[in-house]
């Protein structure tokens, strides 16, 4: 039987609220020793992904001029302006929604690892979420859990994450690598 997402994923992924500040996000990523997280809206729906790279780009302004071509006076002015911008940014903290990448790509737990590898390579991804579609209670449902009706509306729940590290582990462990070839 072919190796699937559920066989190699890391379960129990916590999503961060899109309303968190970048400072809250930084503390969360650092405290959990991770480099990225799904982003959820107020209803818990996944609306994107945010990574350390997003934080770095916010603070280092991805569109940096080529400082080698500037005179020493121009370089000093660039540094002064950056400091001023960073000071202003710290007064009005950016929120996760401002720096996240919307529409994170996800796979189902049954997706073959070979397909996941293809998606990650084609899309240049370092992580991909594993989601399950769950029914959610309809707005007409009562407060009592026993009375809740299930609607046709569905909600995706993140049940795991697969990173480049997980994919390397598949390659490094001969038994896992062989099971990828079983189709």
C-alpha angles and dihedrals in degrees: 000000000000121000112254139194093267089057096059106022125112105236129214102049115180119215121215122225115254088228094063117112119243088250091058089047092050091052092048095049092045095046091051097041093234134130101212145013140193115257121227131198124226090280094052095254115142109247102168150323131269126197142179086259089062090052092048092050090051092053099038099039105234092223095071117164119237098266093193091070093053128088118247089257092052091048090052090051091050090052091048092050092047091052090050092049092048091049090053092046091054090055092055105033118213117237127228090252088062096058106026125107107241124224102030113207115244139179133205122253088252095056111121115246090235089061091047091053090051092050092047092050096044093047096037092236128165093191137021128191126234112218138182125204109236128184112242130205117273119241088246092063117113126242092258111090090217090059096050115124121207114233130206089251112106133203128203115229122196107234098169150347133233118204134185086261090060090050091050089051089057090055094044096050109069095206092053092045092052092050090057089064094054105096 
